[in-house]
Amino acid sequence: MVTVLAHPSLAENRRALRAYVGMVVFLGAWGMTFASLFFSYAVIRVESATWPPDGAAPLPLALPALNTVLLGLSSFTMHRCLSSLRAGRPGLRWLFWTIALGAGFLALQLVVWKALHDRGLRADSGQYGSIFYTLTIFHALHVACGLIALLAIAPRVARGRFASGNTTAVRTCGMFWHFVDAVWVVTFVTVYLL
């Protein structure tokens, strides 16, 4: 069965453009916020005699690397969801996988934080712990916000609301999701690898 998509009206195109520009501005503002956190991290690290400080619990690499894979896959599934909807096909299973991968990311983050906390790395254990938890928790909060947005559009995706080709809500959620994923890659490289 071939689905014929109706051409969007001029008003729909304007709404879509406003939503796109609004999301770009929003992501630019959040990008500057994350940039300021990374700049603070760099200043603290450069001014420290040793990094990580002597006696600090070593950061794990395997679970954060797995988290990087999970978020990378979630960007792929989010892209597939939007592509499916634009082609007039159901995108719910792709959206489901995006949500599941994002939830898996948060679950693994909790495991990492608990393990580090149990080994003595706490937010109040000095600059090292403070900046680590600030960066990773701030990012996790954004993942949680992204999941809430995806869960909010899921019922409309399930009902075929976007089959008409007007995928603005899914597109803007996808933009936010890709942003969160990209910020994690920078966080992973900066905090865990460098």
C-alpha positions as YAML, in Angstrom:
chain: A
units: angstrom
residues:
- id: 1
  name: MET
  ca: [0.00, 0.00, 0.00]
- id: 2
  name: VAL
  ca: [1.37, 3.40, -0.96]
- id: 3
  name: THR
  ca: [0.64, 6.35, 1.28]
- id: 4
  name: VAL
  ca: [0.12, 9.64, -0.49]
- id: 5
  name: LEU
  ca: [1.27, 12.57, 1.57]
- id: 6
  name: ALA
  ca: [-0.59, 15.85, 1.30]
- id: 7
  name: HIS
  ca: [1.49, 18.92, 0.61]
- id: 8
  name: PRO
  ca: [1.81, 21.06, 3.70]
- id: 9
  name: SER
  ca: [0.15, 24.45, 3.58]
- id: 10
  name: LEU
  ca: [2.08, 27.69, 3.75]
- id: 11
  name: ALA
  ca: [0.95, 28.15, 7.37]
- id: 12
  name: GLU
  ca: [2.28, 24.69, 8.27]
- id: 13
  name: ASN
  ca: [5.59, 25.51, 6.58]
- id: 14
  name: ARG
  ca: [5.87, 28.73, 8.58]
- id: 15
  name: ARG
  ca: [5.09, 26.91, 11.84]
- id: 16
  name: ALA
  ca: [7.70, 24.29, 10.99]
- id: 17
  name: LEU
  ca: [10.28, 26.97, 10.22]
- id: 18
  name: ARG
  ca: [9.54, 28.82, 13.48]
- id: 19
  name: ALA
  ca: [9.83, 25.57, 15.44]
- id: 20
  name: TYR
  ca: [13.13, 24.77, 13.71]
- id: 21
  name: VAL
  ca: [14.62, 28.22, 14.34]
- id: 22
  name: GLY
  ca: [13.35, 28.18, 17.92]
- id: 23
  name: MET
  ca: [15.01, 24.82, 18.55]
- id: 24
  name: VAL
  ca: [18.27, 26.03, 16.97]
- id: 25
  name: VAL
  ca: [18.28, 29.06, 19.29]
- id: 26
  name: PHE
  ca: [17.38, 26.87, 22.29]
- id: 27
  name: LEU
  ca: [20.16, 24.40, 21.49]
- id: 28
  name: GLY
  ca: [22.60, 27.24, 20.96]
- id: 29
  name: ALA
  ca: [21.83, 28.54, 24.45]
- id: 30
  name: TRP
  ca: [22.27, 25.09, 25.96]
- id: 31
  name: GLY
  ca: [25.41, 24.59, 23.92]
- id: 32
  name: MET
  ca: [26.87, 27.70, 25.54]
- id: 33
  name: THR
  ca: [25.89, 26.39, 28.97]
- id: 34
  name: PHE
  ca: [27.65, 23.10, 28.34]
- id: 35
  name: ALA
  ca: [30.63, 24.97, 26.86]
- id: 36
  name: SER
  ca: [30.95, 26.98, 30.07]
- id: 37
  name: LEU
  ca: [30.94, 23.76, 32.09]
- id: 38
  name: PHE
  ca: [33.65, 22.25, 29.87]
- id: 39
  name: PHE
  ca: [35.64, 25.49, 30.16]
- id: 40
  name: SER
  ca: [35.36, 25.28, 33.96]
- id: 41
  name: TYR
  ca: [36.52, 21.67, 33.79]
- id: 42
  name: ALA
  ca: [39.51, 22.72, 31.66]
- id: 43
  name: VAL
  ca: [40.49, 25.53, 34.05]
- id: 44
  name: ILE
  ca: [40.28, 23.25, 37.10]
- id: 45
  name: ARG
  ca: [42.26, 20.55, 35.34]
- id: 46
  name: VAL
  ca: [45.00, 22.89, 34.06]
- id: 47
  name: GLU
  ca: [45.41, 24.51, 37.48]
- id: 48
  name: SER
  ca: [45.70, 21.13, 39.26]
- id: 49
  name: ALA
  ca: [49.18, 19.80, 39.95]
- id: 50
  name: THR
  ca: [48.04, 16.24, 39.12]
- id: 51
  name: TRP
  ca: [44.94, 14.99, 37.36]
- id: 52
  name: PRO
  ca: [43.22, 13.01, 38.61]
- id: 53
  name: PRO
  ca: [44.28, 13.96, 42.11]
- id: 54
  name: ASP
  ca: [46.35, 11.45, 44.05]
- id: 55
  name: GLY
  ca: [44.14, 8.90, 45.79]
- id: 56
  name: ALA
  ca: [41.10, 9.59, 43.61]
- id: 57
  name: ALA
  ca: [39.13, 6.57, 42.45]
- id: 58
  name: PRO
  ca: [39.93, 5.81, 38.82]
- id: 59
  name: LEU
  ca: [37.05, 6.41, 36.45]
- id: 60
  name: PRO
  ca: [35.66, 3.30, 34.78]
- id: 61
  name: LEU
  ca: [35.90, 3.12, 31.02]
- id: 62
  name: ALA
  ca: [33.81, 0.10, 29.95]
- id: 63
  name: LEU
  ca: [30.36, 1.27, 31.08]
- id: 64
  name: PRO
  ca: [30.79, 4.87, 29.85]
- id: 65
  name: ALA
  ca: [32.02, 3.46, 26.51]
- id: 66
  name: LEU
  ca: [28.92, 1.25, 26.37]
- id: 67
  name: ASN
  ca: [26.82, 4.31, 27.17]
- id: 68
  name: THR
  ca: [28.42, 6.06, 24.21]
- id: 69
  name: VAL
  ca: [27.38, 3.17, 21.98]
- id: 70
  name: LEU
  ca: [23.83, 3.25, 23.41]
- id: 71
  name: LEU
  ca: [23.42, 6.94, 22.69]
- id: 72
  name: GLY
  ca: [24.95, 6.57, 19.24]
- id: 73
  name: LEU
  ca: [22.45, 3.83, 18.46]
- id: 74
  name: SER
  ca: [19.65, 5.97, 19.87]
- id: 75
  name: SER
  ca: [20.55, 8.76, 17.45]
- id: 76
  name: PHE
  ca: [20.31, 6.24, 14.62]
- id: 77
  name: THR
  ca: [16.92, 4.98, 15.79]
- id: 78
  name: MET
  ca: [15.64, 8.55, 16.23]
- id: 79
  name: HIS
  ca: [16.72, 9.33, 12.68]
- id: 80
  name: ARG
  ca: [14.98, 6.18, 11.42]
- id: 81
  name: CYS
  ca: [11.80, 7.16, 13.27]
- id: 82
  name: LEU
  ca: [11.70, 10.56, 11.59]
- id: 83
  name: SER
  ca: [12.61, 9.11, 8.18]
- id: 84
  name: SER
  ca: [9.86, 6.52, 8.49]
- id: 85
  name: LEU
  ca: [7.25, 9.11, 9.42]
- id: 86
  name: ARG
  ca: [8.29, 11.42, 6.58]
- id: 87
  name: ALA
  ca: [7.89, 8.50, 4.16]
- id: 88
  name: GLY
  ca: [4.39, 7.81, 5.49]
- id: 89
  name: ARG
  ca: [5.43, 4.64, 7.33]
- id: 90
  name: PRO
  ca: [4.94, 3.92, 11.05]
- id: 91
  name: GLY
  ca: [7.85, 5.08, 13.15]
- id: 92
  name: LEU
  ca: [6.73, 3.79, 16.53]
- id: 93
  name: ARG
  ca: [9.13, 0.87, 16.79]
- id: 94
  name: TRP
  ca: [12.07, 3.19, 16.05]
- id: 95
  name: LEU
  ca: [10.82, 5.66, 18.66]
- id: 96
  name: PHE
  ca: [10.42, 2.79, 21.13]
- id: 97
  name: TRP
  ca: [14.08, 1.78, 20.58]
- id: 98
  name: THR
  ca: [15.21, 5.37, 21.02]
- id: 99
  name: ILE
  ca: [13.40, 5.58, 24.35]
- id: 100
  name: ALA
  ca: [14.69, 2.17, 25.47]
- id: 101
  name: LEU
  ca: [18.30, 3.05, 24.59]
- id: 102
  name: GLY
  ca: [18.01, 6.40, 26.39]
- id: 103
  name: ALA
  ca: [16.58, 4.70, 29.47]
- id: 104
  name: GLY
  ca: [19.42, 2.16, 29.30]
- id: 105
  name: PHE
  ca: [21.90, 5.03, 29.24]
- id: 106
  name: LEU
  ca: [20.41, 6.51, 32.42]
- id: 107
  name: ALA
  ca: [20.38, 3.12, 34.14]
- id: 108
  name: LEU
  ca: [24.07, 2.58, 33.35]
- id: 109
  name: GLN
  ca: [24.88, 6.10, 34.54]
- id: 110
  name: LEU
  ca: [23.34, 5.23, 37.90]
- id: 111
  name: VAL
  ca: [25.53, 2.11, 38.05]
- id: 112
  name: VAL
  ca: [28.65, 4.20, 37.30]
- id: 113
  name: TRP
  ca: [27.77, 6.85, 39.88]
- id: 114
  name: LYS
  ca: [27.04, 4.27, 42.57]
- id: 115
  name: ALA
  ca: [30.29, 2.40, 41.93]
- id: 116
  name: LEU
  ca: [32.31, 5.61, 42.08]
- id: 117
  name: HIS
  ca: [30.46, 6.80, 45.16]
- id: 118
  name: ASP
  ca: [31.17, 3.49, 46.88]
- id: 119
  name: ARG
  ca: [34.88, 3.89, 46.02]
- id: 120
  name: GLY
  ca: [34.98, 7.35, 47.58]
- id: 121
  name: LEU
  ca: [34.43, 9.72, 44.65]
- id: 122
  name: ARG
  ca: [31.67, 12.03, 45.79]
- id: 123
  name: ALA
  ca: [30.48, 15.44, 44.68]
- id: 124
  name: ASP
  ca: [31.74, 16.88, 47.98]
- id: 125
  name: SER
  ca: [35.15, 15.19, 47.83]
- id: 126
  name: GLY
  ca: [36.91, 18.12, 46.17]
- id: 127
  name: GLN
  ca: [37.07, 19.72, 42.76]
- id: 128
  name: TYR
  ca: [37.60, 16.43, 40.94]
- id: 129
  name: GLY
  ca: [34.41, 14.85, 42.26]
- id: 130
  name: SER
  ca: [32.50, 18.10, 42.01]
- id: 131
  name: ILE
  ca: [33.23, 18.74, 38.34]
- id: 132
  name: PHE
  ca: [32.77, 15.06, 37.40]
- id: 133
  name: TYR
  ca: [29.31, 14.86, 38.95]
- id: 134
  name: THR
  ca: [28.32, 18.31, 37.71]
- id: 135
  name: LEU
  ca: [29.09, 17.42, 34.09]
- id: 136
  name: THR
  ca: [27.63, 13.93, 34.12]
- id: 137
  name: ILE
  ca: [24.51, 14.71, 36.18]
- id: 138
  name: PHE
  ca: [23.76, 17.85, 34.17]
- id: 139
  name: HIS
  ca: [23.98, 15.79, 31.00]
- id: 140
  name: ALA
  ca: [21.84, 12.99, 32.47]
- id: 141
  name: LEU
  ca: [19.15, 15.55, 33.35]
- id: 142
  name: HIS
  ca: [19.06, 16.54, 29.69]
- id: 143
  name: VAL
  ca: [18.73, 12.90, 28.66]
- id: 144
  name: ALA
  ca: [15.82, 12.59, 31.09]
- id: 145
  name: CYS
  ca: [14.19, 15.71, 29.59]
- id: 146
  name: GLY
  ca: [14.68, 14.25, 26.12]
- id: 147
  name: LEU
  ca: [13.03, 11.01, 27.22]
- id: 148
  name: ILE
  ca: [10.07, 12.93, 28.63]
- id: 149
  name: ALA
  ca: [9.67, 14.73, 25.29]
- id: 150
  name: LEU
  ca: [9.88, 11.45, 23.37]
- id: 151
  name: LEU
  ca: [7.34, 9.83, 25.68]
- id: 152
  name: ALA
  ca: [5.06, 12.84, 25.16]
- id: 153
  name: ILE
  ca: [5.03, 12.41, 21.38]
- id: 154
  name: ALA
  ca: [4.84, 8.59, 21.48]
- id: 155
  name: PRO
  ca: [1.01, 8.41, 21.73]
- id: 156
  name: ARG
  ca: [0.67, 10.69, 18.69]
- id: 157
  name: VAL
  ca: [3.19, 8.59, 16.77]
- id: 158
  name: ALA
  ca: [1.23, 5.46, 17.75]
- id: 159
  name: ARG
  ca: [-2.03, 7.00, 16.52]
- id: 160
  name: GLY
  ca: [-0.47, 7.93, 13.17]
- id: 161
  name: ARG
  ca: [-0.76, 11.64, 13.82]
- id: 162
  name: PHE
  ca: [2.38, 12.37, 11.83]
- id: 163
  name: ALA
  ca: [1.45, 10.27, 8.79]
- id: 164
  name: SER
  ca: [0.28, 13.41, 6.99]
- id: 165
  name: GLY
  ca: [3.89, 14.52, 6.66]
- id: 166
  name: ASN
  ca: [3.78, 17.23, 9.34]
- id: 167
  name: THR
  ca: [6.57, 15.87, 11.52]
- id: 168
  name: THR
  ca: [7.59, 19.13, 13.19]
- id: 169
  name: ALA
  ca: [7.21, 17.85, 16.77]
- id: 170
  name: VAL
  ca: [9.20, 14.71, 16.02]
- id: 171
  name: ARG
  ca: [11.84, 16.72, 14.19]
- id: 172
  name: THR
  ca: [12.38, 19.16, 17.06]
- id: 173
  name: CYS
  ca: [12.49, 16.31, 19.60]
- id: 174
  name: GLY
  ca: [15.02, 14.61, 17.34]
- id: 175
  name: MET
  ca: [17.15, 17.76, 17.19]
- id: 176
  name: PHE
  ca: [17.25, 17.89, 20.97]
- id: 177
  name: TRP
  ca: [18.03, 14.17, 21.17]
- id: 178
  name: HIS
  ca: [20.93, 14.43, 18.69]
- id: 179
  name: PHE
  ca: [22.26, 17.43, 20.64]
- id: 180
  name: VAL
  ca: [22.21, 15.44, 23.89]
- id: 181
  name: ASP
  ca: [23.99, 12.57, 22.17]
- id: 182
  name: ALA
  ca: [26.68, 14.86, 20.75]
- id: 183
  name: VAL
  ca: [27.24, 16.47, 24.16]
- id: 184
  name: TRP
  ca: [27.74, 13.00, 25.65]
- id: 185
  name: VAL
  ca: [30.47, 12.22, 23.11]
- id: 186
  name: VAL
  ca: [32.28, 15.41, 24.13]
- id: 187
  name: THR
  ca: [31.72, 14.55, 27.81]
- id: 188
  name: PHE
  ca: [33.01, 11.00, 27.36]
- id: 189
  name: VAL
  ca: [36.14, 12.11, 25.51]
- id: 190
  name: THR
  ca: [36.84, 15.01, 27.89]
- id: 191
  name: VAL
  ca: [36.14, 13.31, 31.21]
- id: 192
  name: TYR
  ca: [36.99, 9.66, 30.58]
- id: 193
  name: LEU
  ca: [39.62, 9.62, 27.83]
- id: 194
  name: LEU
  ca: [41.71, 12.79, 28.16]
...
